[in-house]
Amino acid sequence: MFQDFIEILILSAIQGISEFLPISSSAHLILVSNLYDLKTSSLLIDISLHLGSLLAIIFFFRKDLFDLKNNQKLLNLIIFGSIPLIIFGYILHTSELIHLLRNIKVIAWTTLIFAIILFFADQRKINYNISSNLNIKSIIFIGLFQILALIPGVSRAGITMTAARFLKFNRVDSGKISFLLSIPALAGASFLGLKDALNQPFEFSYLVIIAVILSFLFSYITVRFFLSYLNKFSLNIFVIYRIIISFVLIAIIYL
C-alpha cells in the first residue's frame, strides 16, 4: 500500500508540475514509465492525473471562466484556438499513429530542438497583452503550433508559449494563454482516455481518488508560482533543463 502511494505521488508530481511548465509532461511520464516498473501506472490512473490537472486549472481561473459577461470573447478565442489540436489529436488517437511517436529517440530530439526554438522566441521585447492584442488571427496561430504538442518532448505549454512569445505577448500573458488552452486539451485527453477505459475491464480503487487529489495540488501550486516566476524571470532555466535532459538521452541512445 505504501509503495502504491509513493508511485502515485511521483506520477502526480510529474503530471502536475510538467503539464504547465515548458518541459513536456508526456515525455517525463513516458521516461519514468520506461525507467521504472511502476505497478500503479494504468489508463485509469492516467485519466485521473489529467483530471486533477484539469480541475486545478479550472479552479485557478474560475473567475475568468465563469465571468461570461466580461470574458465571453476570451472564452470564444480559447475554443477556436483549441480546434486544431482536438481535430489532429482525435485523428492520431483513433488511427493509433500517436503510439509511433512515443519513444525515447523522438523525445530526445524534440526536447532539444524545441528548447532552442523556445529560447529564440523568448527574446522578444515588445509586450503585447491578452486584453488588447489577443484576436482570432493570433489564437489560431498559437492553436496551430499547439498541434506539435502531440509529439512527446515538444511540450504543450512550451510550444504555446513559444508561439505567443513569437507574437510578442509578454511572458505572463503567454503563460496565461497556455494555461487557458490547456483546459480543452486536458478535457479532450480525459475524454479519449475514459472512452478507451470503458472498452476494457478496469477496477476502480482508492488510488484513483488519491491521483486526482495529488495531481490537483501539484498542478495548482505549479500554475500559481509559475506565473509569479514569469513576472520576474526569463524562460532560460527551462531551456537549459531541456538541453541537459536531451543530451543525457542522446548519450544513452547513441553511446
Backbone bond lengths (Angstrom), bond angles and torsions (degrees), N, CA, C in turn:
res aa  C-N    CA-C-N  psi(-1)  N-CA   C-N-CA  omega(-1)  CA-C   N-CA-C  phi
1 M - - - 1.463 - - 1.538 110.76 -
2 F 1.331 116.84 -44.73 1.465 121.11 179.82 1.523 110.47 -64.04
3 Q 1.336 116.96 -40.51 1.462 121.78 178.47 1.525 110.65 -62.22
4 D 1.332 116.35 -40.89 1.463 120.82 178.42 1.528 110.80 -62.49
5 F 1.320 116.19 -42.15 1.463 120.61 179.99 1.528 110.92 -63.69
6 I 1.333 117.25 -41.59 1.463 121.84 179.51 1.531 110.17 -62.50
7 E 1.325 116.32 -42.13 1.460 120.02 179.68 1.523 111.20 -64.85
8 I 1.318 117.28 -42.51 1.463 121.60 178.03 1.530 109.94 -64.95
9 L 1.327 116.77 -37.81 1.462 121.46 177.55 1.527 110.25 -61.56
10 I 1.333 116.87 -44.30 1.464 121.63 179.92 1.527 110.74 -64.12
11 L 1.323 116.68 -47.98 1.459 121.44 -179.37 1.529 111.63 -63.41
12 S 1.329 116.33 -39.58 1.471 121.16 179.55 1.520 111.13 -66.20
13 A 1.337 115.79 -40.38 1.463 120.31 178.74 1.525 110.65 -64.64
14 I 1.325 116.60 -43.49 1.467 120.42 179.52 1.524 110.31 -63.23
15 Q 1.331 116.70 -46.77 1.459 120.74 179.99 1.525 111.33 -64.47
16 G 1.316 116.40 -51.77 1.460 120.76 -175.05 1.515 114.04 -63.84
17 I 1.336 116.68 -36.44 1.462 120.73 -178.01 1.525 111.36 -84.15
18 S 1.322 117.08 -49.50 1.467 119.62 -172.66 1.524 113.21 -79.30
19 E 1.331 118.56 -17.85 1.467 120.30 178.29 1.522 111.62 -62.71
20 F 1.319 116.67 -35.68 1.461 120.27 -172.91 1.527 113.62 -108.41
21 L 1.315 116.50 -3.89 1.468 120.73 173.60 1.528 108.20 -99.93
22 P 1.324 118.17 154.27 1.473 120.58 -177.15 1.520 113.47 -78.08
23 I 1.346 116.39 55.57 1.463 120.13 -176.12 1.533 113.40 -131.80
24 S 1.323 119.19 -0.27 1.473 125.40 175.83 1.524 113.85 76.40
25 S 1.316 115.66 103.13 1.467 121.50 177.93 1.528 110.81 -69.91
26 S 1.341 116.63 -41.37 1.470 119.44 -178.13 1.519 110.77 -62.42
27 A 1.340 117.17 -39.50 1.470 120.73 178.93 1.520 110.88 -62.46
28 H 1.319 116.63 -45.29 1.460 120.32 -179.05 1.523 111.90 -66.23
29 L 1.328 116.83 -40.28 1.464 120.22 179.41 1.533 110.81 -66.75
30 I 1.333 116.88 -40.11 1.467 121.01 178.36 1.521 110.40 -64.85
31 L 1.330 116.43 -44.33 1.459 120.83 -178.90 1.516 111.82 -63.54
32 V 1.321 117.33 -45.69 1.461 121.00 179.80 1.529 110.48 -63.67
33 S 1.325 116.63 -40.15 1.463 120.50 179.31 1.522 111.52 -65.17
34 N 1.349 116.02 -34.03 1.467 120.13 179.05 1.527 112.47 -76.24
35 L 1.323 116.46 -34.70 1.463 120.62 -177.01 1.526 112.52 -79.86
36 Y 1.333 115.41 -31.98 1.466 119.77 -177.20 1.524 110.39 -125.94
37 D 1.285 115.11 143.58 1.461 120.80 178.18 1.524 108.70 -85.53
38 L 1.321 116.17 85.34 1.456 121.21 -177.46 1.524 109.78 -83.06
39 K 1.299 116.09 112.85 1.459 120.87 -176.81 1.526 112.74 -71.17
40 T 1.337 116.41 -26.12 1.462 119.85 -176.89 1.528 112.72 -85.31
41 S 1.342 116.90 -12.34 1.459 119.81 -178.13 1.523 110.45 -67.31
42 S 1.321 116.61 125.82 1.458 121.98 -179.24 1.517 109.26 -159.37
43 L 1.328 115.89 171.38 1.458 120.59 179.94 1.523 110.57 -62.02
44 L 1.324 116.80 -41.54 1.464 120.61 -178.82 1.532 111.31 -65.86
45 I 1.312 116.63 -37.44 1.470 120.48 177.24 1.525 109.90 -67.42
46 D 1.334 117.22 -40.79 1.464 120.86 177.06 1.528 110.71 -58.58
47 I 1.334 115.99 -43.50 1.472 120.49 178.27 1.521 110.17 -62.02
48 S 1.320 116.33 -42.09 1.465 121.53 -178.88 1.525 110.95 -63.71
49 L 1.327 116.95 -40.04 1.463 121.26 179.44 1.529 110.95 -64.64
50 H 1.328 116.46 -43.88 1.458 120.61 178.34 1.531 110.86 -66.84
51 L 1.323 115.95 -37.36 1.460 119.99 179.44 1.529 110.71 -64.82
52 G 1.320 117.02 -40.26 1.456 120.86 177.89 1.518 111.82 -60.95
53 S 1.334 116.25 -43.36 1.466 120.66 177.78 1.523 111.06 -65.51
54 L 1.320 116.69 -40.04 1.460 121.45 179.34 1.526 111.14 -61.90
55 L 1.319 116.45 -46.55 1.468 120.87 179.76 1.533 110.90 -64.02
56 A 1.321 116.40 -36.07 1.473 120.73 -179.57 1.521 111.39 -65.85
57 I 1.333 117.16 -44.94 1.462 119.96 -177.15 1.525 110.57 -71.45
58 I 1.327 117.19 -34.48 1.465 120.43 175.55 1.521 110.10 -65.42
59 F 1.322 116.36 -42.79 1.463 120.34 179.40 1.523 110.92 -65.00
60 F 1.322 117.36 -40.31 1.461 120.85 -178.01 1.533 111.14 -65.54
61 F 1.329 116.66 -40.55 1.461 120.58 -178.05 1.529 112.07 -102.35
62 R 1.318 116.93 24.83 1.473 121.20 -175.07 1.528 112.66 -56.17
63 K 1.335 117.33 -38.29 1.463 120.15 -178.06 1.528 110.96 -67.08
64 D 1.317 116.43 -41.16 1.464 120.22 178.30 1.527 111.52 -69.37
65 L 1.327 116.17 -40.32 1.461 120.61 -174.99 1.525 112.63 -72.11
66 F 1.314 116.88 -34.98 1.463 119.53 -175.31 1.523 113.16 -99.51
67 D 1.333 116.98 -1.62 1.454 120.83 174.58 1.532 107.92 -91.42
68 L 1.326 115.14 69.62 1.458 120.72 -173.03 1.526 112.51 -64.07
69 K 1.308 116.17 -30.49 1.467 120.29 -177.95 1.524 111.23 -61.73
70 N 1.321 116.55 -42.27 1.468 120.85 -176.33 1.525 113.93 -97.22
71 N 1.325 117.09 -16.86 1.469 119.72 -172.96 1.526 113.99 -123.31
72 Q 1.321 117.23 19.45 1.462 120.32 -179.66 1.526 111.47 -60.05
73 K 1.341 116.98 -40.89 1.460 120.90 179.42 1.520 110.97 -61.75
74 L 1.334 117.19 -44.61 1.464 121.73 -179.84 1.522 110.86 -62.25
75 L 1.326 117.02 -44.04 1.461 120.80 -179.20 1.526 110.92 -64.78
76 N 1.327 116.49 -39.66 1.465 120.14 177.44 1.525 111.01 -62.92
77 L 1.329 116.57 -40.92 1.463 120.66 179.12 1.525 111.39 -64.10
78 I 1.323 116.79 -39.98 1.465 120.83 179.23 1.531 110.35 -63.84
79 I 1.321 116.35 -38.92 1.475 120.23 177.34 1.524 110.22 -64.50
80 F 1.342 117.24 -47.37 1.466 120.95 178.84 1.531 110.86 -60.17
81 G 1.326 116.29 -42.28 1.454 120.20 -178.36 1.516 113.86 -68.21
82 S 1.318 117.14 -19.68 1.464 121.62 -177.74 1.528 113.02 -90.84
83 I 1.319 116.87 -14.95 1.470 120.65 -176.11 1.531 112.95 -58.57
84 P 1.343 119.74 -46.45 1.473 119.10 -179.98 1.527 112.97 -57.85
85 L 1.331 117.45 -44.21 1.469 120.61 -179.64 1.517 111.03 -64.90
86 I 1.316 117.40 -41.99 1.466 121.51 -179.31 1.530 110.64 -61.93
87 I 1.330 116.65 -44.01 1.474 120.87 -178.58 1.527 110.99 -65.84
88 F 1.333 116.75 -52.62 1.468 120.39 -177.73 1.526 111.13 -68.99
89 G 1.341 116.83 -35.51 1.459 119.87 177.68 1.510 111.59 -62.99
90 Y 1.307 116.90 -41.23 1.471 121.28 179.81 1.526 110.61 -66.08
91 I 1.345 115.93 -42.30 1.469 120.14 179.41 1.528 111.09 -62.10
92 L 1.332 116.63 -48.19 1.466 120.53 -179.62 1.523 111.48 -64.56
93 H 1.344 116.26 -36.91 1.459 120.60 -178.35 1.521 111.33 -69.78
94 T 1.326 117.30 -48.12 1.466 120.91 -176.89 1.527 112.08 -70.33
95 S 1.336 116.84 -31.36 1.465 120.61 178.94 1.523 111.87 -83.75
96 E 1.348 115.78 -10.01 1.468 124.14 -178.25 1.529 112.73 64.35
97 L 1.333 117.09 15.09 1.457 120.42 176.31 1.526 111.55 -67.82
98 I 1.323 115.05 -22.99 1.466 119.71 -177.73 1.530 112.07 -62.32
99 H 1.343 116.17 -27.33 1.470 119.89 -179.43 1.530 111.95 -69.05
100 L 1.343 116.83 -24.61 1.465 120.49 178.97 1.523 111.70 -68.60
101 L 1.325 116.09 -21.38 1.460 120.76 -177.56 1.522 113.09 -90.16
102 R 1.326 115.85 -11.49 1.465 119.72 -172.89 1.532 110.75 -88.68
103 N 1.328 116.49 68.80 1.466 120.03 176.30 1.522 109.46 -139.93
104 I 1.317 115.88 161.83 1.460 121.94 -171.13 1.529 112.35 -67.88
105 K 1.330 118.53 -32.19 1.463 120.25 178.05 1.527 111.05 -62.60
106 V 1.313 115.54 -45.27 1.464 120.35 178.75 1.527 109.86 -61.86
107 I 1.325 116.33 -44.90 1.467 121.36 -179.02 1.530 110.93 -61.35
108 A 1.331 116.48 -43.36 1.462 120.78 -177.91 1.522 111.35 -59.10
109 W 1.327 116.81 -48.35 1.463 120.39 -174.86 1.525 112.67 -77.34
110 T 1.321 117.94 -37.58 1.469 118.92 178.18 1.528 111.07 -68.79
111 T 1.333 115.86 -35.99 1.467 119.64 176.94 1.518 110.95 -59.66
112 L 1.324 116.86 -41.80 1.472 122.28 -179.80 1.528 111.84 -72.56
113 I 1.316 116.51 -52.10 1.467 121.20 -174.23 1.523 111.90 -61.13
114 F 1.329 116.12 -45.44 1.465 118.61 -175.93 1.526 112.28 -80.73
115 A 1.320 116.95 -14.50 1.465 119.74 170.47 1.521 109.49 -68.92
116 I 1.333 115.98 -42.99 1.465 121.01 179.89 1.527 110.47 -65.08
117 I 1.333 116.17 -41.96 1.466 120.26 178.84 1.529 110.26 -63.56
118 L 1.337 116.49 -40.80 1.461 121.15 178.00 1.528 110.45 -61.09
119 F 1.310 116.69 -40.72 1.463 120.69 -179.76 1.529 111.15 -58.68
120 F 1.333 116.55 -48.10 1.464 119.64 -178.50 1.530 111.68 -68.70
121 A 1.324 116.83 -36.41 1.466 119.71 178.31 1.521 111.26 -64.65
122 D 1.323 116.13 -34.35 1.467 120.44 -175.91 1.527 112.90 -75.81
123 Q 1.323 117.35 -3.81 1.463 120.32 179.36 1.526 112.17 -83.16
124 R 1.323 117.83 -6.16 1.463 121.45 -178.80 1.520 110.50 -62.16
125 K 1.311 116.75 137.27 1.459 121.43 -173.89 1.534 113.95 -102.97
126 I 1.337 117.73 -28.16 1.462 120.14 -177.86 1.525 109.68 -71.45
127 N 1.318 116.51 133.42 1.463 121.21 -174.02 1.523 112.64 -105.39
128 Y 1.333 116.74 84.69 1.454 120.08 171.96 1.529 108.45 -76.18
129 N 1.335 117.09 159.99 1.463 120.11 178.81 1.520 111.50 -132.83
130 I 1.315 115.67 166.09 1.461 121.60 -175.38 1.525 111.89 -62.55
131 S 1.313 117.08 -48.67 1.460 121.10 -173.05 1.525 113.22 -62.94
132 S 1.329 117.48 -33.92 1.469 120.28 -175.21 1.527 114.00 -101.96
133 N 1.329 117.77 -28.65 1.461 119.84 -167.87 1.522 116.30 -119.42
134 L 1.325 117.95 -10.40 1.460 118.94 179.49 1.522 109.02 -80.33
135 N 1.322 116.36 120.05 1.459 121.50 -179.37 1.523 109.51 -138.26
136 I 1.316 116.26 -178.10 1.462 120.72 -174.99 1.532 111.41 -62.30
137 K 1.333 116.82 -37.38 1.462 120.78 -179.71 1.526 111.47 -65.43
138 S 1.326 116.84 -46.07 1.460 120.55 -177.73 1.528 111.44 -70.39
139 I 1.336 118.14 -38.38 1.467 119.42 -177.66 1.534 111.12 -71.30
140 I 1.337 117.50 -33.19 1.463 120.37 175.57 1.527 109.86 -67.06
141 F 1.332 116.62 -39.94 1.468 121.11 176.73 1.527 110.31 -58.82
142 I 1.327 116.61 -47.57 1.464 121.33 179.23 1.528 110.22 -66.04
143 G 1.342 115.92 -39.52 1.459 120.10 179.58 1.511 113.07 -63.47
144 L 1.334 117.40 -36.79 1.465 121.12 177.92 1.531 110.45 -68.16
145 F 1.328 116.55 -39.02 1.462 120.19 175.12 1.530 110.21 -61.84
146 Q 1.330 116.64 -36.02 1.458 120.91 -176.21 1.530 112.63 -62.77
147 I 1.318 117.15 -23.46 1.467 121.00 177.08 1.521 110.88 -56.00
148 L 1.331 116.01 -35.83 1.467 121.00 -178.82 1.523 111.82 -61.83
149 A 1.348 116.75 -21.01 1.461 120.89 -178.99 1.526 111.88 -67.01
150 L 1.325 117.17 -12.52 1.463 120.58 176.39 1.526 111.14 -68.59
151 I 1.339 115.95 -15.84 1.468 121.03 177.04 1.525 108.12 -91.04
152 P 1.327 118.98 119.58 1.479 120.97 179.78 1.523 111.50 -56.11
153 G 1.327 115.59 136.49 1.451 120.88 179.68 1.514 112.97 101.75
154 V 1.329 116.93 -23.16 1.467 120.42 179.72 1.525 109.89 -69.63
155 S 1.330 117.44 -44.81 1.461 125.42 -177.87 1.522 110.79 83.25
156 R 1.322 116.24 115.87 1.463 120.74 178.71 1.529 109.73 -63.73
157 A 1.334 116.24 -45.72 1.466 119.32 177.94 1.517 110.73 -62.90
158 G 1.321 115.89 -41.50 1.457 120.50 -178.29 1.517 113.09 -64.35
159 I 1.325 117.45 -44.98 1.462 120.26 -175.44 1.517 111.51 -74.20
160 T 1.338 118.24 -34.02 1.461 119.69 178.00 1.529 110.85 -71.65
161 M 1.319 116.64 -37.71 1.465 119.74 175.66 1.527 110.42 -68.57
162 T 1.316 117.73 -36.66 1.461 121.59 176.21 1.525 110.26 -59.36
163 A 1.335 115.86 -47.55 1.465 120.28 -179.47 1.526 110.80 -63.79
164 A 1.328 116.09 -42.92 1.468 120.15 -179.69 1.523 111.57 -65.01
165 R 1.320 117.06 -38.82 1.472 120.48 178.64 1.533 110.86 -69.47
166 F 1.349 117.22 -35.81 1.461 119.73 174.86 1.531 110.87 -61.09
167 L 1.353 115.43 -32.08 1.460 120.81 178.07 1.529 112.29 -83.85
168 K 1.339 116.18 5.24 1.466 123.87 174.34 1.531 114.53 76.19
169 F 1.340 117.45 19.65 1.463 119.37 172.23 1.524 108.76 -72.20
170 N 1.338 116.79 144.18 1.460 119.23 178.39 1.523 110.31 -65.97
171 R 1.313 116.94 163.90 1.465 121.22 -173.56 1.527 112.57 -60.44
172 V 1.323 117.72 -44.23 1.465 120.55 -177.22 1.522 110.37 -63.45
173 D 1.326 117.56 -46.66 1.459 120.00 -179.44 1.527 111.72 -71.14
174 S 1.328 117.41 -29.03 1.467 120.18 172.86 1.523 109.59 -62.36
175 G 1.339 115.51 -41.31 1.458 120.14 176.53 1.515 111.99 -64.15
176 K 1.329 117.00 -42.21 1.470 120.53 179.84 1.524 111.49 -64.42
177 I 1.323 116.68 -41.38 1.468 120.40 177.15 1.517 110.03 -60.58
178 S 1.326 116.00 -44.67 1.467 121.23 178.77 1.522 111.14 -61.22
179 F 1.333 116.82 -43.86 1.463 120.90 -179.41 1.524 111.42 -64.27
180 L 1.324 116.49 -44.11 1.460 120.27 -178.84 1.534 111.04 -66.11
181 L 1.326 116.74 -37.30 1.465 119.99 176.83 1.523 111.95 -69.14
182 S 1.332 116.64 -19.62 1.467 119.52 179.32 1.524 111.73 -70.84
183 I 1.330 117.75 -21.58 1.473 120.39 -177.21 1.529 111.16 -63.87
184 P 1.351 119.31 -55.57 1.473 118.32 175.94 1.529 112.60 -62.45
185 A 1.355 116.58 -34.97 1.464 120.31 -178.98 1.533 110.88 -63.83
186 L 1.316 116.61 -47.49 1.468 121.00 179.59 1.522 111.16 -67.99
187 A 1.331 116.49 -37.77 1.463 120.41 178.35 1.527 110.08 -63.65
188 G 1.337 115.86 -41.96 1.459 120.31 178.81 1.516 112.06 -65.38
189 A 1.327 116.93 -43.08 1.467 121.36 178.79 1.524 110.72 -63.40
190 S 1.329 116.68 -40.33 1.466 121.05 179.05 1.521 110.74 -66.08
191 F 1.334 116.45 -40.79 1.468 121.17 -179.17 1.529 111.10 -64.90
192 L 1.343 116.39 -47.29 1.463 119.76 -179.94 1.521 111.00 -64.51
193 G 1.335 116.04 -39.25 1.463 119.69 177.65 1.512 112.06 -64.33
194 L 1.326 116.50 -42.88 1.461 121.09 178.98 1.517 110.77 -65.03
195 K 1.330 116.47 -38.69 1.466 121.37 177.52 1.524 110.94 -59.77
196 D 1.333 116.40 -42.86 1.471 120.50 177.93 1.524 111.31 -69.24
197 A 1.330 116.59 -38.74 1.460 120.99 -177.94 1.530 111.53 -63.86
198 L 1.325 116.16 -34.57 1.469 120.30 -178.82 1.525 111.82 -71.65
199 N 1.337 116.07 -16.94 1.464 120.29 -179.69 1.521 113.20 -92.16
200 Q 1.333 116.14 4.57 1.455 120.11 178.73 1.525 109.59 -142.42
201 P 1.317 116.32 154.29 1.467 118.70 -179.19 1.525 111.89 -66.49
202 F 1.307 116.06 136.23 1.459 119.71 177.18 1.519 108.99 -146.81
203 E 1.324 114.42 158.32 1.469 120.33 -178.49 1.526 109.55 -121.57
204 F 1.318 115.66 119.14 1.461 120.99 179.74 1.530 108.60 -73.20
205 S 1.336 117.28 136.49 1.460 120.96 -179.69 1.519 109.85 -141.72
206 Y 1.315 115.13 171.88 1.462 121.24 178.99 1.519 111.90 -62.33
207 L 1.334 117.60 -23.04 1.462 121.75 -179.63 1.527 111.58 -63.33
208 V 1.326 116.27 -30.53 1.466 120.79 178.42 1.521 110.20 -63.44
209 I 1.322 116.65 -46.47 1.462 121.84 179.16 1.528 110.74 -63.47
210 I 1.328 115.76 -43.56 1.470 120.46 179.59 1.528 110.53 -62.33
211 A 1.348 116.42 -40.65 1.458 121.01 -179.85 1.527 110.97 -62.88
212 V 1.322 117.18 -42.70 1.469 121.19 179.00 1.528 110.28 -62.68
213 I 1.326 116.11 -47.00 1.472 121.20 -177.08 1.531 111.17 -64.14
214 L 1.326 116.61 -48.45 1.465 119.76 -177.73 1.527 111.82 -67.70
215 S 1.319 116.37 -39.85 1.459 119.95 177.46 1.524 110.43 -63.25
216 F 1.322 116.49 -39.71 1.471 121.73 176.55 1.530 110.43 -58.84
217 L 1.323 116.74 -48.32 1.461 121.51 -177.22 1.525 111.82 -63.90
218 F 1.331 116.38 -48.77 1.470 119.81 -179.91 1.529 110.84 -63.46
219 S 1.321 116.77 -39.56 1.462 121.28 -179.10 1.522 111.27 -65.53
220 Y 1.324 116.14 -46.61 1.463 120.79 -177.52 1.536 110.87 -62.90
221 I 1.315 116.10 -45.69 1.471 120.78 179.95 1.526 110.30 -62.79
222 T 1.329 116.74 -41.44 1.465 120.65 -179.78 1.519 111.69 -62.70
223 V 1.329 116.84 -47.94 1.466 120.73 -179.26 1.524 110.57 -60.61
224 R 1.316 115.99 -45.14 1.461 120.54 -177.03 1.530 111.96 -62.08
225 F 1.319 116.35 -47.01 1.462 119.35 -176.14 1.526 112.62 -80.18
226 F 1.324 117.40 -27.15 1.462 120.26 179.33 1.528 110.58 -67.71
227 L 1.325 117.78 -39.14 1.459 120.59 177.07 1.529 110.92 -63.62
228 S 1.320 116.43 -38.42 1.470 120.02 176.49 1.525 110.68 -65.60
229 Y 1.327 115.85 -39.67 1.464 121.08 178.37 1.531 110.57 -62.29
230 L 1.336 116.76 -44.34 1.462 121.42 -177.43 1.518 112.21 -63.77
231 N 1.311 116.04 -24.70 1.455 120.38 -179.57 1.533 112.16 -73.02
232 K 1.341 115.94 -15.48 1.464 119.99 -174.31 1.534 114.12 -122.17
233 F 1.329 116.27 -28.06 1.465 118.95 -170.51 1.532 112.24 -128.88
234 S 1.336 114.85 164.86 1.462 121.49 176.04 1.529 109.56 -82.96
235 L 1.325 115.31 -177.41 1.470 121.06 179.51 1.531 111.90 -95.89
236 N 1.326 116.96 12.10 1.465 121.01 -174.77 1.526 113.34 -59.59
237 I 1.321 117.78 -35.85 1.463 120.66 -178.25 1.528 111.28 -62.08
238 F 1.334 115.95 -34.77 1.465 120.11 179.63 1.523 110.69 -76.97
239 V 1.324 116.47 -33.57 1.457 121.09 175.01 1.529 109.61 -62.19
240 I 1.324 116.73 -47.37 1.472 121.77 179.89 1.522 110.68 -62.71
241 Y 1.338 116.41 -43.61 1.475 120.69 179.03 1.525 110.66 -59.15
242 R 1.320 116.52 -44.91 1.464 120.50 -178.88 1.528 111.12 -65.40
243 I 1.313 117.15 -40.00 1.467 120.30 -179.92 1.523 110.51 -64.54
244 I 1.333 116.71 -41.94 1.462 120.60 178.23 1.524 110.53 -62.15
245 I 1.331 116.43 -47.61 1.469 120.96 179.34 1.527 110.37 -59.59
246 S 1.319 117.12 -44.08 1.466 120.39 -178.34 1.528 111.56 -64.54
247 F 1.339 117.49 -40.91 1.464 120.55 179.14 1.532 111.34 -64.95
248 V 1.319 116.40 -38.97 1.468 120.47 177.06 1.534 110.07 -62.33
249 L 1.320 116.05 -45.41 1.466 120.06 179.99 1.520 111.70 -65.37
250 I 1.335 116.99 -42.41 1.461 120.61 179.12 1.521 110.55 -63.27
251 A 1.325 116.54 -38.14 1.469 120.46 177.31 1.525 110.76 -64.11
252 I 1.324 116.99 -42.47 1.463 121.30 178.94 1.523 110.96 -63.60
253 I 1.324 116.08 -40.16 1.464 120.92 -175.54 1.526 112.32 -73.85
254 Y 1.337 117.07 -44.86 1.456 120.22 -168.08 1.538 115.33 -104.92
255 L 1.350 117.76 -11.62 1.455 119.14 -179.07 1.518 111.98 -100.72
